Amino acid sequence: MANDLTVFLGELFRRPTEVSAIAPSSPSVARKMTEGVENVDGPIVEIGPGTGSFTRAILDRGVAPERLTLMESNDRFCETLRERFPGVTVLNRPAQEIAQTGLKDVGAVISGVPVLARPQIQREVVGEAFKVMAPNGIFVQITYSPNTPIPDEMQARLGVMSVKRGTVWTNLPPARVFEFRAVQH
Ligand SMILES: C[S@@+](CC[C@H](N)C(=O)[O-])C[C@H]1O[C@@H](n2cnc3c(N)ncnc32)[C@H](O)[C@@H]1O
């Protein structure tokens, strides 16, 4: 089986806009992204898993594979994910289709999909995810920007608010993790 970096770089050359990173996320970022998933109820969805850095960390926290669904638009990454993570549901579908998967009351969405400076993706991916999430569900997003990857105005339109979990300086490049929740009325 090819290693993560080889598979990742191959797909970066094939689909640079979608992959949009120079290497898989480090284990430190994966730990920050997955903090607390062990306490979440209901299904967990990971979108944009790539070669599975966050997937491994979710499972390492004790989440049963049967509770985890991956949505990855890249067919080659999906093949790798199916080989590596038996029992996990791997959907070769864009995250924009999360509301058509039949999942509901989702406890957490862990997102590696690039959303920074992409308002249409923000609306279609984050907006759709909140339609299937439990009222107290969390949407966790990686970004390389020091600030929230979704501007305040868009957060207000989507009915969500964010807090920064932190920065992982040892990642290449340094990564930030933001957590979004629905605004409760
Ligand atoms: C920056 S890589 C992150 C990979 C992995 N999560 C990590 O951190 O190492 C972005 C991933 O999102 C996937 N992706 C991009 N747009 C997507 C979409 N709309 N739906 C699902 N996956 C998408 C890409 O194919 C790629 O695997």
The ligand as an SDF file (V2000), in Angstrom:
LIG
                    3D

 27 29  0  0  0  0  0  0  0  0999 V2000
   -6.5680   19.9860    2.3420 C   0  0  0  0  0  0  0  0  0  0  0  0
   -7.0380   18.3110    1.9220 S   0  0  0  0  0  0  0  0  0  0  0  0
   -7.2730   17.6880    3.5890 C   0  0  0  0  0  0  0  0  0  0  0  0
   -7.0940   16.2060    3.7150 C   0  0  0  0  0  0  0  0  0  0  0  0
   -7.0760   15.6730    5.1600 C   0  0  0  0  0  0  0  0  0  0  0  0
   -8.2840   16.0270    5.8900 N   0  0  0  0  0  0  0  0  0  0  0  0
   -5.8680   16.1940    5.9170 C   0  0  0  0  0  0  0  0  0  0  0  0
   -6.0420   17.1690    6.6710 O   0  0  0  0  0  0  0  0  0  0  0  0
   -4.7860   15.6460    5.7270 O   0  0  0  0  0  0  0  0  0  0  0  0
   -8.6930   18.5990    1.3390 C   0  0  0  0  0  0  0  0  0  0  0  0
   -9.4930   17.3420    1.0520 C   0  0  0  0  0  0  0  0  0  0  0  0
  -10.8550   17.7100    0.7810 O   0  0  0  0  0  0  0  0  0  0  0  0
  -11.3140   17.0070   -0.3730 C   0  0  0  0  0  0  0  0  0  0  0  0
  -12.4010   17.8120   -0.9230 N   0  0  0  0  0  0  0  0  0  0  0  0
  -12.3090   19.0290   -1.5340 C   0  0  0  0  0  0  0  0  0  0  0  0
  -13.5370   19.4900   -1.8290 N   0  0  0  0  0  0  0  0  0  0  0  0
  -14.4280   18.5550   -1.3820 C   0  0  0  0  0  0  0  0  0  0  0  0
  -15.8410   18.4720   -1.3600 C   0  0  0  0  0  0  0  0  0  0  0  0
  -16.5940   19.4330   -1.8640 N   0  0  0  0  0  0  0  0  0  0  0  0
  -16.4250   17.3880   -0.8020 N   0  0  0  0  0  0  0  0  0  0  0  0
  -15.6620   16.3840   -0.2620 C   0  0  0  0  0  0  0  0  0  0  0  0
  -14.3210   16.4150   -0.2580 N   0  0  0  0  0  0  0  0  0  0  0  0
  -13.7080   17.4890   -0.8010 C   0  0  0  0  0  0  0  0  0  0  0  0
  -10.0750   16.8760   -1.2400 C   0  0  0  0  0  0  0  0  0  0  0  0
  -10.1950   15.8590   -2.2020 O   0  0  0  0  0  0  0  0  0  0  0  0
   -9.0230   16.5660   -0.1780 C   0  0  0  0  0  0  0  0  0  0  0  0
   -9.0140   15.2070    0.1470 O   0  0  0  0  0  0  0  0  0  0  0  0
  1  2  1  0
  2  3  1  0
  2 10  1  0
  3  4  1  0
  4  5  1  0
  5  6  1  0
  5  7  1  0
  7  8  2  0
  7  9  1  0
 10 11  1  0
 11 12  1  0
 11 26  1  0
 12 13  1  0
 13 14  1  0
 13 24  1  0
 14 15  1  0
 14 23  1  0
 15 16  2  0
 16 17  1  0
 17 18  1  0
 17 23  2  0
 18 19  1  0
 18 20  2  0
 20 21  1  0
 21 22  2  0
 22 23  1  0
 24 25  1  0
 24 26  1  0
 26 27  1  0
M  CHG  2   2   1   9  -1
M  END
$$$$
